[in-house]
Amino acid sequence: MPGGHGPGGPFGRAYMTEEEKANQPKVTPELIGRVLSYLKPYILQLLLVLLCILISSILKLLPSILTGKIVDEGLIGRSVNALLTYIVLSLAATFAGNLIGVAESYLNNWIAQHITFDMRNQMFKHLQSMSQRFFTNNNQGDIITRMTSDIDGVERVIGNTFTSIISNIMTLLVALIAMFRKNWLMAIIGIIIVPLFTIPTRKAGKTRWSLTRESQACNDEINGILNETMSVSGQLLVKLFGKEKYEYDRYAAANRKMVALNVKEKLAGRWFFVVLSTFASIGPMLIYLVGGILMINYGADMTVGDITVMVALLGQMYMPVNSLLNIQVDWMRSMALFSRIFEYFDMPVEIRNSENPVKPDLKGGDVVFEDVCFSYEASKPILKNVSFTLKCGDCVAIVGPSGSGKSTIINLIPRLYDVGTGSISWNGTDIRKIELEYLRSGIGVVSQENYLFNGTIRENLLYAKENATEAEMIDALKKANIYEFVEKQAEGLDTMVGNRGLKLSGGEKQRIAIARVLLKNPALFIFDEATSALDSISESKIQEAIEPIIETRTSILIAHRLSTILSADEILVVDDGRIVERGQHSDLVKAGGVYQKLYETQFSKVTENQ
């Protein structure tokens, strides 16, 4: 049955949704040139694809042309030899066309796969170089969609849309040339009729797409119910509130709606084929009628075989014409896809190496903040003229109310963000001039929410130092006060930690994170609220691990535990983005400022609970 499932066919979308119309990209020569630049490395393979399409298009139409010979010379001429000859030739042409089609499909898919391979690598590398601002400002789901679905869509564009357009054009041209060579009058009649074939296709496509969208929405609703009620927490809630019947009724209603929509969609497809079959019969009947009248009444110089060929060629034109009539829709969707991908590629890399990056000795120098100002948004300053010096081997504690800018200060040191004005220097060198990977290799961070990969304890430790020996890992675990726990596990270092470390308690996860940082052996340790979300026992064990580090290594603490703060060489009090107080605990308490309020409301309570 002509019509098929290609672009614009009954199962595709032969029109654009309102959202797509509103978000149509502006197609410029620059955009097209940028798209074609991805094809440039594979130009030889592309030329071979075009050659295969041309030869395949001719060979696939040859059986239709040979049909006339089979009818005139074989059947009407009653020649078995002619019949066998043209049948064999027709089969051979079909077989050869299919073989070349396989080669074309292989080359086409090879090109598409390699282009998407290039784009994925380019996208991943680009996103890895983006600042932390990019990941906090953009939805994680959208980032992953650009990396997966959008680039997968490029594969479909190259593998289907582009080659389908070329294939349809070539098939149509070959068919038209063959028809006009046979009889120009009947060729014109066929051309007039063919566009009518698209009417039911477009109507059915729109109806089915509308039903598909409703089905998808209903399917999302069903999945939402399953996700909520089949999870451990969801099932517990359902049971505790006795909502089993309510949830069953909700699921059954959504399921019933899905059944009704599926029935409608199938029925719409059947009606489409009824109408399509009728339209598809009009063209051949008209050619039989006109050809018959010309032969019978006017003695036209044509044979029954000629009319048969015209009908066969007309049938070959249905799908190409239908697809090409919807070329604008397919083209705009393709350009929209590339535009979304290029939108990410065009985002500037904020944090990058200077032209001649340096590698100073990070273990032997001070970290100096000089009048540092910073804002995530221009209208909302976060840090205001922050200045302090962290001397090599010393520990600085940073305290202050929530949202005062404490974490922002430490995020600037490894250049997760760059300062707005002012500077941060390490051993006398502005950190923006230090080679970025080298700078970050000298900093170890333990935060409140440490990330563990879904693997073993060993694999998570080796992420810090891939060539670490077992002895080095055990030593790090002992210093982090977690080796005793690891030793008790049946698999030891090969114990799985689960996704994000969910198989471990908060305290265990934190201590493994500390061991990982110790294995990295950085010049600067940063502890950002490393114990704030833990119970007193876990907190105590982590504190035992942290104290030896801050006594001997250059470190920064953001903490709420008074004993930790007392271990620091200097306490910096941050409020509203400024360092408002600095000094030792006893002096700051007597000063009666922000620190005293924090001591009375936070630190003293923590001390009482210890």
ZAMARGU-4260 file (C-alpha; in steps of 0.2 Angstrom, whole numbers, plus 5000, padded with zeros to 4 digits):
<rodrens>
0) 5000/5000/5000 | 5007/5017/4995 | 5009/5030/5008 | 5020/5021/5020 | 5027/5026/5037
5) 5040/5039/5031 | 5041/5057/5035 | 5023/5065/5034 | 5015/5047/5032 | 5000/5042/5042
10) 5010/5038/5058 | 5021/5053/5057 | 5016/5071/5060 | 5012/5080/5043 | 5009/5097/5052
15) 5017/5107/5065 | 5010/5110/5083 | 5007/5127/5089 | 5022/5126/5101 | 5033/5121/5086
20) 5026/5135/5076 | 5030/5147/5090 | 5048/5141/5092 | 5053/5139/5074 | 5071/5143/5072
25) 5077/5156/5060 | 5085/5146/5046 | 5100/5156/5040 | 5115/5152/5029 | 5126/5151/5044
30) 5115/5138/5053 | 5114/5127/5037 | 5133/5129/5035 | 5136/5124/5053 | 5125/5109/5051
35) 5134/5104/5035 | 5151/5106/5044 | 5147/5090/5053 | 5145/5081/5037 | 5162/5087/5030
40) 5173/5074/5037 | 5162/5061/5029 | 5160/5068/5012 | 5167/5053/5003 | 5154/5041/5012
45) 5140/5054/5009 | 5144/5054/4990 | 5143/5035/4990 | 5126/5036/4999 | 5120/5048/4985
50) 5126/5036/4971 | 5118/5021/4980 | 5102/5031/4981 | 5102/5035/4963 | 5106/5018/4957
55) 5093/5010/4969 | 5080/5022/4963 | 5082/5017/4945 | 5083/4998/4949 | 5067/4999/4960
60) 5057/5007/4946 | 5064/4995/4933 | 5052/4981/4937 | 5037/4993/4935 | 5044/4998/4917
65) 5047/4979/4913 | 5029/4976/4918 | 5024/4983/4901 | 5036/4971/4892 | 5029/4956/4902
70) 5011/4961/4897 | 5014/4965/4878 | 5028/4953/4873 | 5025/4939/4886 | 5007/4938/4889
75) 4998/4946/4874 | 5013/4941/4862 | 5012/4923/4870 | 5031/4921/4871 | 5037/4911/4885
80) 5055/4916/4882 | 5050/4934/4883 | 5040/4931/4898 | 5054/4922/4907 | 5067/4935/4901
85) 5058/4950/4908 | 5053/4941/4924 | 5071/4936/4928 | 5077/4954/4923 | 5063/4961/4935
90) 5068/4950/4949 | 5086/4953/4946 | 5083/4972/4946 | 5073/4970/4962 | 5087/4960/4971
95) 5101/4971/4965 | 5091/4987/4971 | 5088/4979/4988 | 5107/4974/4989 | 5112/4992/4985
100) 5098/4998/4997 | 5107/4988/5011 | 5124/4996/5006 | 5116/5013/5006 | 5108/5009/5023
105) 5124/5004/5031 | 5134/5019/5024 | 5120/5030/5030 | 5119/5023/5047 | 5138/5023/5048
110) 5138/5042/5044 | 5124/5046/5056 | 5132/5036/5071 | 5149/5044/5068 | 5142/5062/5067
115) 5132/5059/5084 | 5148/5051/5091 | 5157/5067/5087 | 5143/5078/5094 | 5141/5068/5110
120) 5160/5070/5113 | 5160/5088/5109 | 5145/5091/5120 | 5152/5081/5135 | 5168/5090/5134
125) 5160/5107/5132 | 5148/5104/5147 | 5163/5098/5158 | 5171/5115/5155 | 5156/5125/5161
130) 5157/5134/5177 | 5146/5129/5192 | 5134/5143/5188 | 5129/5133/5172 | 5124/5118/5182
135) 5115/5128/5196 | 5105/5139/5183 | 5100/5125/5171 | 5088/5110/5175 | 5098/5094/5176
140) 5084/5085/5166 | 5086/5098/5152 | 5105/5095/5151 | 5103/5077/5150 | 5090/5078/5137
145) 5102/5089/5126 | 5115/5076/5128 | 5104/5061/5124 | 5087/5064/5116 | 5092/5079/5106
150) 5108/5071/5099 | 5099/5055/5096 | 5087/5065/5086 | 5102/5071/5075 | 5105/5053/5071
155) 5087/5051/5065 | 5088/5067/5055 | 5104/5062/5046 | 5099/5043/5045 | 5081/5047/5039
160) 5075/5064/5035 | 5090/5070/5024 | 5092/5054/5015 | 5073/5052/5013 | 5072/5069/5005
165) 5085/5064/4993 | 5079/5047/4989 | 5061/5053/4987 | 5067/5067/4975 | 5077/5055/4964
170) 5063/5042/4964 | 5050/5055/4959 | 5062/5062/4945 | 5065/5044/4938 | 5047/5040/4938
175) 5042/5057/4930 | 5055/5055/4916 | 5049/5037/4913 | 5030/5042/4912 | 5033/5057/4901
180) 5043/5046/4889 | 5029/5034/4888 | 5014/5046/4886 | 5015/5065/4891 | 4995/5066/4892
185) 4993/5052/4904 | 5009/5058/4914 | 5000/5075/4916 | 4984/5066/4922 | 4994/5056/4935
190) 5003/5071/4941 | 4986/5080/4944 | 4979/5065/4954 | 4994/5062/4965 | 4993/5077/4976
195) 4975/5072/4980 | 4982/5057/4989 | 4989/5068/5002 | 4973/5074/5009 | 4968/5059/5019
200) 4986/5056/5024 | 4987/5074/5032 | 4970/5072/5040 | 4973/5055/5047 | 4990/5061/5053
205) 4983/5075/5063 | 4970/5065/5071 | 4982/5051/5076 | 4994/5063/5083 | 4981/5071/5093
210) 4976/5054/5100 | 4994/5050/5103 | 4997/5065/5113 | 4982/5061/5124 | 4988/5043/5126
215) 5005/5050/5131 | 4998/5061/5144 | 4987/5047/5150 | 5003/5035/5150 | 5012/5049/5160
220) 4998/5049/5173 | 4999/5030/5175 | 5017/5030/5177 | 5016/5044/5190 | 5003/5033/5200
225) 5015/5018/5199 | 5030/5028/5204 | 5021/5036/5219 | 5013/5020/5225 | 5026/5006/5221
230) 5040/5015/5229 | 5045/5009/5247 | 5040/5026/5254 | 5024/5027/5244 | 5018/5010/5249
235) 5022/5013/5267 | 5011/5029/5266 | 4997/5020/5257 | 4996/5006/5270 | 4997/5018/5285
240) 4983/5029/5278 | 4973/5014/5272 | 4972/5021/5254 | 4973/5004/5245 | 4956/5005/5237
245) 4958/5024/5233 | 4974/5021/5224 | 4967/5006/5215 | 4952/5016/5209 | 4963/5030/5203
250) 4974/5018/5193 | 4959/5008/5186 | 4952/5025/5180 | 4968/5030/5171 | 4970/5013/5164
255) 4952/5013/5157 | 4955/5030/5149 | 4971/5023/5141 | 4961/5008/5133 | 4948/5020/5126
260) 4961/5031/5118 | 4970/5016/5111 | 4954/5009/5103 | 4951/5026/5095 | 4968/5027/5088
265) 4967/5010/5080 | 4950/5014/5073 | 4956/5030/5066 | 4970/5020/5057 | 4957/5009/5049
270) 4946/5023/5043 | 4962/5031/5036 | 4966/5015/5026 | 4948/5014/5019 | 4949/5032/5013
275) 4967/5030/5007 | 4963/5014/4997 | 4949/5024/4988 | 4960/5038/4984 | 4974/5027/4978
280) 4962/5018/4966 | 4957/5034/4957 | 4973/5038/4948 | 4975/5020/4941 | 4957/5020/4935
285) 4958/5037/4927 | 4974/5031/4918 | 4965/5015/4912 | 4950/5025/4907 | 4960/5038/4897
290) 4972/5026/4890 | 4958/5014/4885 | 4948/5029/4876 | 4964/5034/4867 | 4967/5016/4861
295) 4949/5011/4857 | 4942/5027/4850 | 4957/5036/4843 | 4969/5022/4839 | 4983/5029/4849
300) 5000/5022/4847 | 5001/5013/4864 | 4999/4996/4871 | 4991/4987/4886 | 5008/4986/4893
305) 5011/5004/4891 | 4996/5008/4901 | 5001/4995/4914 | 5018/5003/4916 | 5010/5020/4918
310) 4999/5013/4932 | 5014/5005/4941 | 5024/5021/4939 | 5010/5031/4947 | 5009/5020/4962
315) 5028/5022/4964 | 5025/5041/4965 | 5013/5041/4979 | 5025/5040/4994 | 5038/5052/4987
320) 5026/5065/4983 | 5017/5064/5000 | 5034/5065/5009 | 5040/5080/4999 | 5024/5089/5002
325) 5028/5089/5020 | 5047/5093/5018 | 5045/5110/5026 | 5038/5102/5042 | 5052/5089/5043
330) 5065/5103/5038 | 5060/5115/5052 | 5059/5101/5065 | 5077/5096/5060 | 5083/5114/5061
335) 5075/5116/5078 | 5084/5101/5084 | 5101/5108/5078 | 5097/5125/5085 | 5094/5117/5103
340) 5110/5108/5102 | 5120/5124/5095 | 5112/5134/5109 | 5122/5124/5122 | 5138/5124/5111
345) 5137/5143/5110 | 5136/5145/5129 | 5153/5153/5134 | 5165/5144/5145 | 5167/5156/5160
350) 5181/5147/5169 | 5196/5143/5158 | 5215/5143/5159 | 5225/5159/5156 | 5236/5160/5140
355) 5251/5155/5150 | 5246/5146/5165 | 5258/5143/5179 | 5261/5129/5193 | 5267/5137/5209
360) 5271/5127/5224 | 5254/5127/5233 | 5260/5117/5248 | 5272/5131/5253 | 5262/5147/5252
365) 5248/5158/5259 | 5230/5160/5252 | 5226/5178/5251 | 5209/5186/5248 | 5210/5205/5243
370) 5194/5215/5242 | 5185/5201/5234 | 5167/5205/5228 | 5156/5192/5219 | 5138/5190/5214
375) 5128/5176/5206 | 5116/5190/5198 | 5122/5207/5195 | 5108/5215/5205 | 5112/5204/5220
380) 5129/5206/5227 | 5134/5191/5238 | 5152/5195/5244 | 5157/5213/5247 | 5176/5217/5249
385) 5181/5201/5258 | 5199/5202/5263 | 5209/5189/5274 | 5225/5179/5274 | 5226/5160/5277
390) 5244/5157/5281 | 5252/5141/5276 | 5249/5127/5289 | 5235/5137/5298 | 5217/5134/5300
395) 5203/5147/5297 | 5185/5145/5303 | 5172/5154/5294 | 5155/5156/5304 | 5140/5166/5301
400) 5121/5166/5298 | 5114/5155/5284 | 5115/5164/5268 | 5129/5175/5273 | 5141/5170/5260
405) 5152/5157/5269 | 5151/5143/5255 | 5153/5156/5242 | 5170/5161/5249 | 5176/5143/5248
410) 5169/5140/5231 | 5180/5154/5224 | 5196/5145/5229 | 5195/5130/5217 | 5187/5142/5204
415) 5170/5134/5203 | 5166/5153/5200 | 5178/5167/5197 | 5178/5183/5208 | 5169/5198/5201
420) 5182/5211/5207 | 5197/5209/5219 | 5208/5194/5218 | 5213/5178/5227 | 5231/5173/5227
425) 5240/5158/5232 | 5259/5159/5236 | 5259/5176/5228 | 5251/5170/5212 | 5233/5175/5206
430) 5223/5159/5205 | 5217/5164/5188 | 5234/5162/5182 | 5237/5145/5189 | 5234/5130/5178
435) 5216/5125/5182 | 5218/5106/5184 | 5234/5109/5194 | 5225/5122/5206 | 5210/5110/5209
440) 5222/5095/5212 | 5229/5105/5227 | 5212/5107/5235 | 5202/5094/5245 | 5184/5098/5249
445) 5173/5088/5261 | 5155/5095/5261 | 5139/5092/5270 | 5132/5082/5255 | 5147/5072/5248
450) 5144/5062/5232 | 5149/5044/5231 | 5148/5035/5214 | 5138/5019/5213 | 5152/5007/5215
455) 5164/5000/5228 | 5173/5008/5242 | 5189/5005/5233 | 5183/5013/5217 | 5177/5028/5226
460) 5194/5030/5234 | 5204/5027/5218 | 5194/5042/5210 | 5206/5053/5221 | 5222/5043/5216
465) 5220/5030/5203 | 5237/5022/5206 | 5235/5021/5225 | 5241/5005/5234 | 5230/4995/5245
470) 5241/5001/5260 | 5238/5019/5255 | 5220/5016/5255 | 5220/5007/5272 | 5230/5021/5279
475) 5218/5034/5273 | 5203/5025/5280 | 5212/5023/5297 | 5215/5042/5297 | 5197/5045/5293
480) 5191/5034/5307 | 5182/5022/5295 | 5193/5007/5293 | 5186/4997/5307 | 5169/4998/5298
485) 5176/4993/5281 | 5186/4979/5289 | 5170/4971/5296 | 5162/4971/5279 | 5162/4954/5270
490) 5168/4962/5254 | 5180/4974/5263 | 5186/4987/5251 | 5175/4979/5237 | 5159/4983/5247
495) 5146/4991/5236 | 5141/5009/5242 | 5125/5010/5232 | 5119/5025/5221 | 5125/5041/5229
500) 5131/5030/5244 | 5114/5026/5250 | 5119/5009/5257 | 5129/5018/5270 | 5124/5029/5284
505) 5127/5048/5283 | 5142/5046/5295 | 5150/5032/5286 | 5148/5041/5269 | 5156/5057/5276
510) 5171/5047/5283 | 5174/5038/5267 | 5173/5055/5258 | 5187/5061/5271 | 5197/5046/5267
515) 5196/5050/5248 | 5202/5068/5251 | 5216/5062/5262 | 5221/5050/5248 | 5221/5065/5236
520) 5234/5073/5248 | 5229/5091/5244 | 5239/5107/5249 | 5222/5114/5256 | 5208/5105/5265
525) 5191/5113/5266 | 5177/5106/5277 | 5160/5114/5273 | 5148/5110/5286 | 5155/5092/5286
530) 5146/5086/5302 | 5130/5097/5302 | 5117/5084/5297 | 5124/5069/5307 | 5119/5062/5324
535) 5131/5065/5339 | 5140/5048/5338 | 5144/5050/5319 | 5148/5068/5322 | 5161/5063/5336
540) 5169/5050/5325 | 5171/5063/5310 | 5177/5076/5322 | 5191/5064/5328 | 5196/5062/5310
545) 5196/5081/5306 | 5206/5087/5321 | 5222/5079/5317 | 5221/5086/5299 | 5217/5104/5304
550) 5232/5104/5317 | 5245/5100/5304 | 5238/5105/5287 | 5232/5121/5279 | 5213/5121/5281
555) 5197/5131/5281 | 5182/5126/5291 | 5164/5130/5290 | 5156/5123/5305 | 5143/5124/5319
560) 5153/5114/5332 | 5162/5124/5345 | 5176/5112/5348 | 5180/5113/5329 | 5180/5132/5329
565) 5191/5133/5344 | 5204/5123/5335 | 5206/5136/5322 | 5220/5149/5322 | 5208/5162/5317
570) 5189/5164/5317 | 5181/5175/5303 | 5163/5180/5306 | 5153/5183/5290 | 5137/5193/5289
575) 5128/5199/5273 | 5143/5195/5262 | 5156/5205/5273 | 5169/5199/5286 | 5162/5209/5301
580) 5172/5201/5315 | 5188/5191/5316 | 5199/5184/5330 | 5199/5171/5344 | 5183/5164/5352
585) 5185/5172/5369 | 5188/5190/5361 | 5173/5188/5349 | 5161/5183/5363 | 5166/5198/5373
590) 5164/5209/5359 | 5145/5207/5359 | 5143/5206/5340 | 5137/5194/5328 | 5148/5180/5335
595) 5141/5182/5352 | 5123/5179/5345 | 5129/5164/5335 | 5137/5157/5351 | 5121/5160/5361
600) 5109/5153/5348 | 5120/5139/5340 | 5137/5135/5347 | 5132/5134/5365 | 5117/5122/5362
605) 5128/5111/5351 | 5141/5111/5366 | 5127/5106/5378 | 5122/5091/5368 | 5139/5084/5366
</rodrens>
